[in-house]
Amino acid sequence: MNNNNNKNIQTRPLFSLIHINNNNYGWFFSGFTHADGSFLISYEITKTGVSFAFKFSISLGLASSNLIYEIYNYFGCGAIQTTKTNCIFYVNNFFQIWHIIIPHFIKYPMFGYKFVSFLIFTYCMVLCFPYYDKVKPVNIVLEIVRLFYLMNEGTQRTIKEYEEFLKQISKVYNTDISNYNLIPY
Protein backbone atom coordinates (compact mmCIF):
# COMPACT_ATOMS: atom_id res chain seq x y z
CA MET A 1 0.00 0.00 0.00
CA ASN A 2 1.29 3.41 -0.93
CA ASN A 3 1.53 5.84 2.00
CA ASN A 4 1.93 8.85 -0.30
CA ASN A 5 -1.85 9.25 -0.31
CA ASN A 6 -1.72 10.31 3.34
CA LYS A 7 0.92 13.03 3.03
CA ASN A 8 -1.68 15.82 2.59
CA ILE A 9 -3.58 14.97 5.75
CA GLN A 10 -3.14 17.68 8.34
CA THR A 11 -3.47 17.08 12.02
CA ARG A 12 -5.59 19.67 13.78
CA PRO A 13 -6.59 20.30 17.34
CA LEU A 14 -9.64 18.26 18.17
CA PHE A 15 -11.74 21.32 18.86
CA SER A 16 -11.03 24.72 17.37
CA LEU A 17 -13.22 27.11 15.44
CA ILE A 18 -10.22 28.42 13.54
CA HIS A 19 -10.41 25.35 11.30
CA ILE A 20 -14.16 25.36 10.70
CA ASN A 21 -15.25 26.62 7.31
CA ASN A 22 -17.28 29.85 7.77
CA ASN A 23 -20.14 28.28 5.80
CA ASN A 24 -20.47 25.64 8.52
CA TYR A 25 -20.51 27.99 11.52
CA GLY A 26 -24.30 28.15 11.48
CA TRP A 27 -24.71 24.39 11.71
CA PHE A 28 -21.97 24.23 14.32
CA PHE A 29 -23.69 26.74 16.61
CA SER A 30 -27.11 25.18 16.08
CA GLY A 31 -25.58 21.90 17.24
CA PHE A 32 -24.31 23.56 20.40
CA THR A 33 -27.72 25.04 21.01
CA HIS A 34 -29.32 21.64 20.61
CA ALA A 35 -27.05 20.30 23.36
CA ASP A 36 -26.50 23.29 25.65
CA GLY A 37 -28.94 26.02 24.63
CA SER A 38 -32.24 27.26 25.99
CA PHE A 39 -35.24 29.20 24.77
CA LEU A 40 -36.92 30.76 27.78
CA ILE A 41 -40.11 32.70 28.34
CA SER A 42 -40.72 34.38 31.67
CA TYR A 43 -43.62 36.53 32.77
CA GLU A 44 -44.57 39.23 35.19
CA ILE A 45 -48.09 39.94 36.39
CA THR A 46 -48.87 43.60 36.98
CA LYS A 47 -52.05 45.42 37.91
CA THR A 48 -52.82 46.09 34.25
CA GLY A 49 -51.84 42.82 32.59
CA VAL A 50 -49.12 40.28 31.96
CA SER A 51 -45.77 41.04 30.36
CA PHE A 52 -43.47 38.43 28.85
CA ALA A 53 -39.69 38.37 28.52
CA PHE A 54 -37.91 36.17 25.99
CA LYS A 55 -34.38 34.87 26.36
CA PHE A 56 -32.06 32.69 24.30
CA SER A 57 -28.93 31.32 25.96
CA ILE A 58 -26.08 28.86 25.56
CA SER A 59 -24.21 27.78 28.69
CA LEU A 60 -20.87 25.96 28.71
CA GLY A 61 -18.27 25.23 31.37
CA LEU A 62 -15.54 27.79 31.99
CA ALA A 63 -13.05 25.66 30.07
CA SER A 64 -15.11 26.44 26.95
CA SER A 65 -15.34 30.20 27.51
CA ASN A 66 -13.43 30.88 24.28
CA LEU A 67 -16.20 29.11 22.39
CA ILE A 68 -18.83 31.28 24.11
CA TYR A 69 -16.95 34.37 22.89
CA GLU A 70 -16.89 32.88 19.36
CA ILE A 71 -20.67 32.41 19.56
CA TYR A 72 -21.07 35.99 20.80
CA ASN A 73 -18.94 37.26 17.90
CA TYR A 74 -20.82 35.11 15.39
CA PHE A 75 -24.24 36.44 16.38
CA GLY A 76 -23.03 40.00 17.00
CA CYS A 77 -25.58 40.62 19.73
CA GLY A 78 -26.42 39.67 23.29
CA ALA A 79 -24.06 39.51 26.24
CA ILE A 80 -21.83 37.12 28.16
CA GLN A 81 -22.15 36.26 31.84
CA THR A 82 -19.55 34.30 33.76
CA THR A 83 -20.25 32.40 36.97
CA LYS A 84 -17.89 30.31 39.10
CA THR A 85 -18.50 27.27 36.89
CA ASN A 86 -20.10 28.45 33.62
CA CYS A 87 -19.79 30.92 30.82
CA ILE A 88 -23.17 31.93 29.37
CA PHE A 89 -24.00 33.68 26.12
CA TYR A 90 -27.50 35.15 26.22
CA VAL A 91 -29.79 37.42 24.24
CA ASN A 92 -32.79 38.94 25.98
CA ASN A 93 -33.49 41.89 23.69
CA PHE A 94 -36.79 41.19 21.88
CA PHE A 95 -35.65 42.72 18.59
CA GLN A 96 -32.23 41.05 18.57
CA ILE A 97 -33.96 37.71 19.07
CA TRP A 98 -36.51 38.61 16.37
CA HIS A 99 -33.99 39.83 13.75
CA ILE A 100 -30.92 37.68 14.47
CA ILE A 101 -31.59 34.57 16.57
CA ILE A 102 -34.86 33.41 14.99
CA PRO A 103 -33.61 33.80 11.38
CA HIS A 104 -30.48 31.84 12.30
CA PHE A 105 -32.47 28.84 13.53
CA ILE A 106 -34.81 29.01 10.56
CA LYS A 107 -31.78 28.80 8.25
CA TYR A 108 -29.91 26.25 10.42
CA PRO A 109 -32.62 24.28 12.24
CA MET A 110 -32.02 21.92 15.13
CA PHE A 111 -33.63 18.53 15.27
CA GLY A 112 -35.77 16.84 17.88
CA TYR A 113 -37.52 18.35 20.86
CA LYS A 114 -35.27 21.42 21.04
CA PHE A 115 -36.59 22.43 17.62
CA VAL A 116 -40.16 22.08 18.94
CA SER A 117 -39.21 24.38 21.83
CA PHE A 118 -37.79 26.86 19.31
CA LEU A 119 -41.03 26.77 17.28
CA ILE A 120 -43.16 27.38 20.38
CA PHE A 121 -40.80 30.18 21.49
CA THR A 122 -41.02 31.77 18.03
CA TYR A 123 -44.80 31.47 17.87
CA CYS A 124 -45.11 33.13 21.28
CA MET A 125 -42.92 35.99 20.04
CA VAL A 126 -45.15 36.31 16.96
CA LEU A 127 -48.18 36.56 19.25
CA CYS A 128 -46.47 39.27 21.33
CA PHE A 129 -45.05 41.27 18.44
CA PRO A 130 -48.12 43.48 17.72
CA TYR A 131 -48.38 44.19 21.46
CA TYR A 132 -44.68 44.61 22.13
CA ASP A 133 -45.03 47.69 24.31
CA LYS A 134 -48.77 47.46 24.99
CA VAL A 135 -51.09 45.54 27.28
CA LYS A 136 -51.71 42.17 25.69
CA PRO A 137 -55.30 40.94 25.27
CA VAL A 138 -56.32 38.11 27.58
CA ASN A 139 -56.67 35.60 24.71
CA ILE A 140 -53.05 36.25 23.64
CA VAL A 141 -51.83 35.94 27.23
CA LEU A 142 -53.68 32.66 27.75
CA GLU A 143 -52.32 31.18 24.53
CA ILE A 144 -48.73 32.12 25.40
CA VAL A 145 -49.09 30.75 28.93
CA ARG A 146 -50.57 27.50 27.62
CA LEU A 147 -47.72 27.12 25.15
CA PHE A 148 -44.82 27.94 27.43
CA TYR A 149 -45.94 25.25 29.84
CA LEU A 150 -45.37 22.83 26.95
CA MET A 151 -42.04 24.23 25.88
CA ASN A 152 -39.33 22.53 27.90
CA GLU A 153 -39.22 18.85 28.79
CA GLY A 154 -37.51 19.33 32.12
CA THR A 155 -39.62 22.28 33.17
CA GLN A 156 -40.09 23.05 36.83
CA ARG A 157 -43.50 24.55 36.13
CA THR A 158 -46.27 22.38 37.55
CA ILE A 159 -49.96 22.05 36.75
CA LYS A 160 -50.75 23.52 40.17
CA GLU A 161 -48.65 26.60 39.36
CA TYR A 162 -50.36 26.79 35.98
CA GLU A 163 -53.82 26.74 37.59
CA GLU A 164 -52.75 29.40 40.10
CA PHE A 165 -51.39 31.54 37.29
CA LEU A 166 -54.71 31.24 35.42
CA LYS A 167 -56.55 32.47 38.52
CA GLN A 168 -54.24 35.48 38.69
CA ILE A 169 -54.79 36.23 35.01
CA SER A 170 -58.56 36.01 35.47
CA LYS A 171 -58.32 38.47 38.36
CA VAL A 172 -56.00 40.95 36.58
CA TYR A 173 -58.12 40.99 33.43
CA ASN A 174 -61.36 40.84 35.44
CA THR A 175 -62.77 38.19 33.14
CA ASP A 176 -64.09 34.65 33.20
CA ILE A 177 -61.51 32.51 31.39
CA SER A 178 -63.40 29.22 31.63
CA ASN A 179 -64.38 29.41 27.94
CA TYR A 180 -60.75 29.24 26.74
CA ASN A 181 -58.82 26.08 25.85
CA LEU A 182 -56.63 26.01 28.95
CA ILE A 183 -55.29 22.45 28.86
CA PRO A 184 -51.51 22.88 28.64
CA TYR A 185 -50.85 19.53 26.96
C-alpha positions as CSV (number, residue, x, y, z in Angstrom):
1,M,0.0,0.0,0.0
2,N,1.3,3.4,-0.9
3,N,1.5,5.8,2.0
4,N,1.9,8.9,-0.3
5,N,-1.9,9.3,-0.3
6,N,-1.7,10.3,3.3
7,K,0.9,13.0,3.0
8,N,-1.7,15.8,2.6
9,I,-3.6,15.0,5.8
10,Q,-3.1,17.7,8.3
11,T,-3.5,17.1,12.0
12,R,-5.6,19.7,13.8
13,P,-6.6,20.3,17.3
14,L,-9.6,18.3,18.2
15,F,-11.7,21.3,18.9
16,S,-11.0,24.7,17.4
17,L,-13.2,27.1,15.4
18,I,-10.2,28.4,13.5
19,H,-10.4,25.4,11.3
20,I,-14.2,25.4,10.7
21,N,-15.2,26.6,7.3
22,N,-17.3,29.8,7.8
23,N,-20.1,28.3,5.8
24,N,-20.5,25.6,8.5
25,Y,-20.5,28.0,11.5
26,G,-24.3,28.2,11.5
27,W,-24.7,24.4,11.7
28,F,-22.0,24.2,14.3
29,F,-23.7,26.7,16.6
30,S,-27.1,25.2,16.1
31,G,-25.6,21.9,17.2
32,F,-24.3,23.6,20.4
33,T,-27.7,25.0,21.0
34,H,-29.3,21.6,20.6
35,A,-27.1,20.3,23.4
36,D,-26.5,23.3,25.6
37,G,-28.9,26.0,24.6
38,S,-32.2,27.3,26.0
39,F,-35.2,29.2,24.8
40,L,-36.9,30.8,27.8
41,I,-40.1,32.7,28.3
42,S,-40.7,34.4,31.7
43,Y,-43.6,36.5,32.8
44,E,-44.6,39.2,35.2
45,I,-48.1,39.9,36.4
46,T,-48.9,43.6,37.0
47,K,-52.0,45.4,37.9
48,T,-52.8,46.1,34.2
49,G,-51.8,42.8,32.6
50,V,-49.1,40.3,32.0
51,S,-45.8,41.0,30.4
52,F,-43.5,38.4,28.9
53,A,-39.7,38.4,28.5
54,F,-37.9,36.2,26.0
55,K,-34.4,34.9,26.4
56,F,-32.1,32.7,24.3
57,S,-28.9,31.3,26.0
58,I,-26.1,28.9,25.6
59,S,-24.2,27.8,28.7
60,L,-20.9,26.0,28.7
61,G,-18.3,25.2,31.4
62,L,-15.5,27.8,32.0
63,A,-13.0,25.7,30.1
64,S,-15.1,26.4,26.9
65,S,-15.3,30.2,27.5
66,N,-13.4,30.9,24.3
67,L,-16.2,29.1,22.4
68,I,-18.8,31.3,24.1
69,Y,-16.9,34.4,22.9
70,E,-16.9,32.9,19.4
71,I,-20.7,32.4,19.6
72,Y,-21.1,36.0,20.8
73,N,-18.9,37.3,17.9
74,Y,-20.8,35.1,15.4
75,F,-24.2,36.4,16.4
76,G,-23.0,40.0,17.0
77,C,-25.6,40.6,19.7
78,G,-26.4,39.7,23.3
79,A,-24.1,39.5,26.2
80,I,-21.8,37.1,28.2
81,Q,-22.2,36.3,31.8
82,T,-19.5,34.3,33.8
83,T,-20.2,32.4,37.0
84,K,-17.9,30.3,39.1
85,T,-18.5,27.3,36.9
86,N,-20.1,28.5,33.6
87,C,-19.8,30.9,30.8
88,I,-23.2,31.9,29.4
89,F,-24.0,33.7,26.1
90,Y,-27.5,35.2,26.2
91,V,-29.8,37.4,24.2
92,N,-32.8,38.9,26.0
93,N,-33.5,41.9,23.7
94,F,-36.8,41.2,21.9
95,F,-35.7,42.7,18.6
96,Q,-32.2,41.1,18.6
97,I,-34.0,37.7,19.1
98,W,-36.5,38.6,16.4
99,H,-34.0,39.8,13.7
100,I,-30.9,37.7,14.5
101,I,-31.6,34.6,16.6
102,I,-34.9,33.4,15.0
103,P,-33.6,33.8,11.4
104,H,-30.5,31.8,12.3
105,F,-32.5,28.8,13.5
106,I,-34.8,29.0,10.6
107,K,-31.8,28.8,8.2
108,Y,-29.9,26.3,10.4
109,P,-32.6,24.3,12.2
110,M,-32.0,21.9,15.1
111,F,-33.6,18.5,15.3
112,G,-35.8,16.8,17.9
113,Y,-37.5,18.3,20.9
114,K,-35.3,21.4,21.0
115,F,-36.6,22.4,17.6
116,V,-40.2,22.1,18.9
117,S,-39.2,24.4,21.8
118,F,-37.8,26.9,19.3
119,L,-41.0,26.8,17.3
120,I,-43.2,27.4,20.4
121,F,-40.8,30.2,21.5
122,T,-41.0,31.8,18.0
123,Y,-44.8,31.5,17.9
124,C,-45.1,33.1,21.3
125,M,-42.9,36.0,20.0
126,V,-45.2,36.3,17.0
127,L,-48.2,36.6,19.2
128,C,-46.5,39.3,21.3
129,F,-45.0,41.3,18.4
130,P,-48.1,43.5,17.7
131,Y,-48.4,44.2,21.5
132,Y,-44.7,44.6,22.1
133,D,-45.0,47.7,24.3
134,K,-48.8,47.5,25.0
135,V,-51.1,45.5,27.3
136,K,-51.7,42.2,25.7
137,P,-55.3,40.9,25.3
138,V,-56.3,38.1,27.6
139,N,-56.7,35.6,24.7
140,I,-53.0,36.3,23.6
141,V,-51.8,35.9,27.2
142,L,-53.7,32.7,27.7
143,E,-52.3,31.2,24.5
144,I,-48.7,32.1,25.4
145,V,-49.1,30.8,28.9
146,R,-50.6,27.5,27.6
147,L,-47.7,27.1,25.2
148,F,-44.8,27.9,27.4
149,Y,-45.9,25.2,29.8
150,L,-45.4,22.8,27.0
151,M,-42.0,24.2,25.9
152,N,-39.3,22.5,27.9
153,E,-39.2,18.8,28.8
154,G,-37.5,19.3,32.1
155,T,-39.6,22.3,33.2
156,Q,-40.1,23.0,36.8
157,R,-43.5,24.5,36.1
158,T,-46.3,22.4,37.5
159,I,-50.0,22.1,36.8
160,K,-50.7,23.5,40.2
161,E,-48.7,26.6,39.4
162,Y,-50.4,26.8,36.0
163,E,-53.8,26.7,37.6
164,E,-52.8,29.4,40.1
165,F,-51.4,31.5,37.3
166,L,-54.7,31.2,35.4
167,K,-56.6,32.5,38.5
168,Q,-54.2,35.5,38.7
169,I,-54.8,36.2,35.0
170,S,-58.6,36.0,35.5
171,K,-58.3,38.5,38.4
172,V,-56.0,40.9,36.6
173,Y,-58.1,41.0,33.4
174,N,-61.4,40.8,35.4
175,T,-62.8,38.2,33.1
176,D,-64.1,34.6,33.2
177,I,-61.5,32.5,31.4
178,S,-63.4,29.2,31.6
179,N,-64.4,29.4,27.9
180,Y,-60.8,29.2,26.7
181,N,-58.8,26.1,25.9
182,L,-56.6,26.0,28.9
183,I,-55.3,22.5,28.9
184,P,-51.5,22.9,28.6
185,Y,-50.9,19.5,27.0
